[in-house]
Amino acid sequence: MTLNATEQTNHFLQQGFDILKIPPRHKTLLLTPARELRVEIAIEMDDGSLGNYIGYRIQHDNSRGPYKGGLRYHPDVDLDEVRSLASLMTWKTAVVNVPFGGAKGGIQVDPSKLSRRELERLTRRFVDQIAELIGPDTDIPAPDMNTNAAVMAWFFDQYSRRYGFAPGVVTGKPVELHGSLGRDAATGRGCLFAIREVLAREGKKLEGTRFSVQGFGNVGSWFARLTHELGGRILAVSDVKGGIFNGDGLDIPRVMEHARATGSVVDFPGARAISNDEILTVDCDVLVPAALGHVLTKDNARDVKARWVLEGANGPTTAEADELLESRNVVCIPDIYANAGGVTVSYFEWTQNTQKYRWPEQQVNSKLEDYMVDAHRSIARTMEEHRCSMRKATFVLAIQRVQAATEMRGLG
Ligand code: NAD
């Protein structure tokens, strides 16, 4: 039976609930989103026609702090996907121990079909539709798939027109507009710290370790670039148009130049073409799915040759694939830890906005390292205590923190 996105996330949570013996009424509380909003976004297109889009904002839990989570523009966005991603944010902010809850938003749109002006109108109209429910101390969106600093700038501006200057309403803003230094690279850099810590625990080094990376956007390209700089060997990378492979390792700065010039990694000289399916089964040490969800399934999990799966993307491994991988001793470094660098630096950005003070990039990067190392230490302790997989331990840690906050606040 194929589970939908929310059921996949709930499956992992259920494993944590079982280990912690969470009572049923608390389970319901932890699983159910606090608020779900669906809006219609009507905009005038450049040719004068009417564009009609559906957007969502789902606020899952705020027991540990204001709701926090990205905003995704993608044709596949639907209520189920956003609901699952909102829940993941609750557990992610808890794992890295930043004082936020979890939320997610999305618009069902293919942004490559819209002009820049249309995208701006879409974003501003969406802000108008959800404005009453967000705010610097209420719910703070951020970039996700197909949204970036430019989209966050429109977001901030539209909100501020209504409520006055409020840079903390959104994170991932341009550095020139109250964004944080280091935010752009943060998720990829956080992934790097995560795998470095996991390898070190087994007495291994990043240098010489072989990687295959699916997705060459914000997360994938920054991860590949930083890992390459530290001597990691990136054998394969891909984007929506296809992938490239070189068994000796790709020259990542040159791949980045090629992708910038041509719009894709495809046809990079000195590499052979591989498909987005093949990239998942490349003979390597660490597989990094950093594009879409649900790419590792029961149909391909047996063919994964990597020893570690570093989840740069949200929800890339289905419940069935997770079981197959675990039975083959493949270690999944779960999304709620692996890609938490983004929300951690979002927290630093929000802190800087609140303090009206700018941190130097070195401070941002070194604080990010502290948070990722600390979280890894707590996860490793939980793995030892409960003798369970890294994914189960990470959910256990997160559930314990959210459950404690929920209980302390009370239900009255
Ligand atoms: P992005 O839009 O910058 O890049 C996405 C990449 O995936 C691009 O290279 C795109 O070509 C590729 N892609 C799209 N469709 C594909 C397909 N069908 N097959 C293969 N590749 C495809 O997005 P991003 O910000 O890098 O996010 C990637 C993943 O990481 C998402 O799951 C997102 O939720 C997660 N994530 C992002 C952040 C962040 O800070 N950006 C933080 C945490 C998690």
Residues whose N, C-alpha, C, O or C-beta is under 5 A from the ligand:
A	BS01	NAD	P143 D144 M145 N146 T187 G215 F216 G217 N218 V219 G220 S238 D239 V240 N276 A290 A291 L292 G312 A313 N314 N339 G342
